[in-house]
Amino acid sequence: MDIRKIVLNKLEQAVVEHSPMPFPDEMDDDVELDIFGLDSLAFMGLLTSIEKDVGYIPRAILEGDLYPETLGELVSAYETDIT
């Protein structure tokens, strides 16, 4: 399972549905997620969408210890909390 591809795909879907910003053709780990203007409800929808494919939401995000600010932080949260 390629978590990065799953996260990117689900992020693109969320941006298309909830943001006036176009999704960039290329994204690196330093891209800040707030540029897309996703509100907390849209972000939670993103997490549940990812959960459907990978089977979990990282504990640090669920417990409020981490609110990913960049694509790299979001991907890393999933990669380090593989259950």
Secondary structure, 3 states (H helix, E strand, C coil): CCHHHHHHHHHHHHHHHHCCCCCCCCCCCCCEHHHHCCCHHHHHHHHHHHHHHHCCCCHHHHCCCCCCCEHHHHHHHHHHCCC
